[in-house]
């Protein structure tokens, strides 16, 4: 596969300026062997003129549907008109890094066993362009990941053409009234059936997309969408080819789906559907009410931090009013959630700005006596690792210094040492799996110094001993 042609397909509907920016990000690729096919899905606005302005470039083609058929049909139309050995589906809202195509071509050339590659992404609020965070999917993804919580978005993935010729992955049962009934169900069907057919997935640990989130976007028919997505999951889980160890995960998969749609309901001030969806989630997994604070409250607090169109306090209180049993009046757990969300937002503003917002949120977190526990430190560790993978070690070090100052301001200087230990431990395990055995002891020793509890960790002890022995070979 030497210098293969790459086909990039953009389904377009009411795209406007965002579509123009998406097209420009494709044409700015450093990899030269590509074609761009934009499928105008019968847009009633100026989408066609936005596309035709680029048609002077020989790499660009435009196809127009006579009627609106939805993104899945538009992708299939584009695929039929394309000729590349490698195919990328790009959403019109998203942007791709100039090195994305080249990085995936090189990755697929060096990993012939991989049928679908994927990468991380930077998430941006539209129209403010405020960075919300970095999403980095697992390095290895399989059928369980696809079923439990769709690990990557359409624009994150890159396909070898041969896998897209499997007809069953193009399931159009969920296209009704000319538009998609579900946001993720089609991708669950596509990737789930690819996995059932033996396709392997492989990840690039770089953020090579920008995904834009619309604060004013409204998802209609939320409960119907939820049921359609559940049907997609059930279709994969009940397939004769689905391994038993995956099919037993159905309750976990359904719980995740109910929770996601409940969050969207509260975000859109649809509190009654939100309450019903939360009840369904608890029916699927009663353990959501276990622990203190319970897992459901922890989940709501984390998701509330992601809301941008309304204050997190308002969203939390409305969600709490819909919680089952005595939880709806449990002021102690509500106070914990308000404090945790303020702390998470303070961290986000400390990293992405504005700094003044971070200081304001931190003052609020201090006022609410926010706790710094292991789950919070794991969030910080995840953030720092993703930041380093995207912007490099020097930039990540500056962010780590700011976050350490934040922890000290909270009166938790020991937490700063524990955070450093977590980061070192994560790097040590990564080096071990990459067979970089000489690096492992150099990472583990300062980790144990910063958090002596790791002396009792069997996994840490195991990779230390193995690396010392294997590093001498």
N, C-alpha and C positions, 0 to 999 in steps of 0.2 A: 504494500500500500504506500507507494512512493508519491508524495505530493498529491493526495487524493482530492477530488473536487468535493467541496462541502456545500450542501444546499441549506440555506436558512429560510424558513417559512414563517411569515407573520400573518396571522388572521387579523383583519382590521375591521372595526366597526365603530363609527363615531370617534375616530382616533385623534384628529386635529394635531395640535402642536406636539403632543406626546408621541404620536406616531412618527412625526418627522424626526424627532430626537432619537427614537429607536432605530429608524433607518440609517441615520447618520452614524450611529454607533456601530452598525454592521459594516458600512462602507469605510470606516476608519480602522478596520482590522489590519494587523501586520501580516496576516496570512493571506496571500494573493489569490489562491485558487478557490474561489467561492462564487456562488450565485445566490441572489436574493429574490424570492418570490413572495409578493404581497397579495393576499387574497382579500379583496374588498367584499365583505359579506353583506352586500346590498345596503350600504350605509346611506342614510337620507341626507347627510351633511356634505361637507367639502372634502371628505376622505379621499375621493378619487383624485382631486386636484393636488392634494398633499403628496400622493404617490407619484403622479405623472411628472412632477417637477424633478424627480430623480431618474426618470426613464431615459435620459440622455446617457446615463452610465450603462454600458453594455452588460453589466452584471445584474441589472435590475429588470424584473418583469412584473406586470400587474395582471391579475385575473379577477373578474368580477362575477359574483353570483347574481342571478336574476331576482332571487328572493333571499331573505335572511334565513340561514340554516344553522347557525351556531358555530362555535369555535372548533368542535370536533370535526364537523363536516368541512370547514375551511382548511383545517390541517390536512385532511385527507385529499382535498382538491389540490392543495399545494404539493403534496407528496407525489401525486400522479403526474404533475407537470415538471417535477424535478428530475435530475439525473445524477446527483452526487452520491458517492459511496457512503458519505457521512451526512446525517440530517440533524438539524437543530430547529426546534420549534420555539419561537420567541414571541412572548406576549407583547402587544403594542404599548403597554405601559412601561415596559422594562428596558433597561440599557445593558449592554455587555461591554466588558473591559476590552481594550484593544488587543490584548494578548489571549483572549478566551479561545478563539478558534485554533490558534497555533498550539496552545497548551493541550487542548483535547486531542488534536491530531497526533501530537508527539506521545501523549499518554496511551492512546489506542494502538499506535504502532508498536509500543513497547509492551503492551498487554493484549496480545491477540485473543486471549480467553474472555475478555470483557466485551459484552454486547452493548451495554449502556453505561456511559460515564456521566459524572455529575460533579458539581462544585458548590462552594459556599456562595453567599451573597451578602451584600450590604442592603439593609432595609431603610428606606427613606420615606418620610411623610410628604405627601403632596397636598397642597402646593407649596408648603413652607420650605421644602428641601432639608428639613431637619433630619439628621441621622438618628434612627431609632435603635440601631444595634447591628450586630453581625450574626448571621445564622450560618453555622458550620455543621453540615450533616455528618453522621458517623462515617469513618473511613471505609467501613464495610457495611453494606446494606443488603438485606435479603427479604424474602416474602413476609416474615413477621413484622419487619419495620414498615413495609408498605401498608399492611393491614392495620397496624396499631396506631399509626398517626403519620400519614403521608410525609416522608422525610425530606422531600424536595419539591420545588415548584416546577411547572413546565419549562420555564426559561433556564433552569439549572441543568437540564439534562441534554445529553448528546447521544444519538443513536447510530449504530451501524445499520445501513439500509436493509440488510437481509432480514433483520428482526421485525421491521415494520411491514413486511409482506405477509405476516400472519394475520389472516382476516379477522379472527375472533377478537383481536385487541381493539378493533374499531367498532365498539358496541354503541349503537345510536338509539337504544331504547329509552334513554333519558333525555332525548331532545324532543321538546313538545312546544307547540305554539311558536315555533320559529326561534326559540332561545333556550339556552342551557337551563336545565332544572336544578343543577347542583354545581358548586364551585370546585370540588375535588373528586367527586365520584368517578368522572371519566378517567382521571389519572389513576385512581385505584384500580379500575378495570384494566387499563392499558398495562400498567406496570405489574399488576398482580398476575395477569395472564401471560405476560412475558416471563415472569419468574416460574410459573407453572410449566412453561414450555422449555425451561432449562436455561434461560438467559441469565447471565451473571452481571452484577453491577459493580462499578469501581469508582472511587472518589478521588478528586484532586483537592488537597487541603489549602485552597486559596479561594478568596471571594472574588469571583469573576463576573458577577452580575450586580446590578442595582435594581431592586424591586421597589416600586413606588406604591404606597398605600394611600388611598383616598379617604380623607376624614369624613367627607359627606356621602360616601357610598352607602347605599341601602340595599340589603338583600331581602327581596320579597319572598313571601311564602316560606318562611323559615322552617316551620314544622314539616311541610311537604318536602323541602330540600333535605332536611335531616333524614326523613324516612327513605328518600331515594338513595342517599349515601349509605345508609344502613343496608339497603338492598344490595348495593354494590359489594359491600363487605361480605354479606351473607352469600352472595353468588360465588365469590372466591373461596370462602371458608368451606362451602358445601361441595366444592368441586372434588371429584374422585381423585384428582392428582394432588390435592392439598394434603401435606403430611399431617399426621395425627398431632404432632407436637405444635403445629400451627393452628389447627382447627380448634383445639381446646382453649385458645386465646380469645374466643368470640366475646365473652362477657367484658373483657378488658377493652377490646376494640370498640364495642358498642358504647361502653361507658365514655371513652374518649370522645366519640362522635357526639353524644348527647351533651357533654360538657362544652365542647366547642360551639355548638349551636345555641346553647343557653347563654354563653358569653355574648354572642352576636345579638341575641334578643335583648339583653339588658343594655347593650351598647346603643341599640336603636329605640330604647324606651318602650320595648314590648315586654313588660314585666310579667304578664300572665303566661304567655308562651315560655318565657324564661323559667318561671316557676315549674311549669309542667315538665320541661326538659330536665331540670335539676332533679325532680322526683324520679324520672326515668333513669337518670344516671345512678342515683342511690339504690334503686331497685336492682339494677345490674350489678352494682358493687357496694354492698352495705358497709364495707370497710372504709369507704370514704368518710364515714363519721367517726372513725377511730383516731386515736392520738390526741394530743393537746398542745397546740391547736390542731383540730382535726384536718385530715388531708384535703377535704373539700374547701375549708377556709383557707388553707395554704395556697390551693390552686386559684381560688378567686382573687386573693391578694396579688399573686404573681400576674394574673391576666389584667387586673385593674390597672397595674402599672403601665400596661401597653395602650390604654385608652387615651386618646388625644382630644377627642371632640368634647369631652365633659370632664369635670374634676373627678379624680379618683375617689374622693370621699363620698361624693354623691352616688357614684356607681356602686361603691361598696355597700352603702347603706340600703340602696334599693335591692341589691342582690341578697343582702342579709335578711331583709324582710320576707324574702321568698324561700328561705332555707327551711328544711323540714324540722319538725319537733321543736325542742327548746332552743335550738341554735338561733332561731330568728330573734330571740330576746337575750341572747348571751352577750352582754356588754363587754365582758372580759375578752372574748375571742374577737369581737369587733374592734376593740382597742388595739389588740395585737395586730390585726390586719391593717388598720390605719397606720400604725407605726411602721410596719414592715414595708408598706407601699411607699410611704414617705422616704424611707431609707433607700429603697430601690431607685426611686426617682432622683434622689440626691446623687447616687452613684452614676446614673445615666447622664445627668447634667454635668457632673464632674468630668466625665470622660468626653462627652460630645458637645458640651456647652448648651446654653450659655452658663458661664461660671457663676454669675450672680444668681441664677436659678438654682444651681447646686447648693450654694450657700443658704438660700432661703429654705430649700427642702431639708437641708441638714439641720437647720435650727428647729424646724418642725419635728424632725425625727428625734432630736434631743429632748424636746418638750414632751414627746409621747413615750420616752424611755424605750426606744427601739432596741431590740435584742440582736446581738451578733452571735448567731449559732452556726453550726457546721453547714447547714443547708445554704445559709447566706454566703459563707466563705466559698462554698463550691460554686455559687453563682459568679463571684468575683474571679475565681480561678478560671472558669470557663470563658469569661469576658476577656481576661488578659491573654489567654492562649489564642483566642480567635483574633484579637487585636494584633498580636505579634505575627500570626500567620498572614495577615492582610497588609500590615504596614511596616513590619520588620522589628527586630529586637530593640533598636535604639528608641523608636517611637513608643514601644510597649513599656520600656523602662521608665520613661517620663510619666506615663499613665500610672504605673505601679507606685511611683513616688507620691503622686497626688492621692491615690486611693489609700496608701499607708497613712498619709496625713489625716485623711477622713476617719480612719479607724482610731487614730490617736485622739482626735477631737471628740469621738464618742466615748473616750475614757477606756478604750480597749487596746492598749499597746501590745498585749499578749496576742491579740487576734492578728496583728500585723505579722508576727512571727509565724503563726499558724498558716496564714495565707501564703507566705513564702515557702513554707514546708510543703503545702499542697501542690504548689506550682512545680517545685523540684521533684516531688514524687511522680507527678504526671509525666514530666520530661524523662525521668528515669525509666518508667515503664515503656514509654515510646521508644527510647533508645534501645531498650532490651529487645523489643519486637522487631526493630530494624537491624538487630544483631550488631549494634555498636557497643559491644560489651565493655570496652575500656572507659566509656563515658559514664556507665551506670554507677560505679562506686563514687565517682566524683560528684554525682548529683545526690546520691543517697546520704552521704555523710553530713553535708550541711543541712539536709532535710531533717535528719534525726536531731541535730543540734538545735534547730529551730522548734521542733516539736518532738520531744522524747517519746511520746506515745507510739511513734512508729517503730520503736524498738520491739514492741510486742506484736507487730503486724506480720503474720506468717508470709504473706505475699511479698512484702518488702525484704524480709530475711531471705526468702527463696531466690529472688532475682539477684540479690547481692552476692550470695554464695555461688550461684551459677555463673554470674558474670566474671567473678574473680577467677574461677576455674577455666571458663571458656576464653577469657581474655588472654590467658597464657598460652593457649594452643596456637 
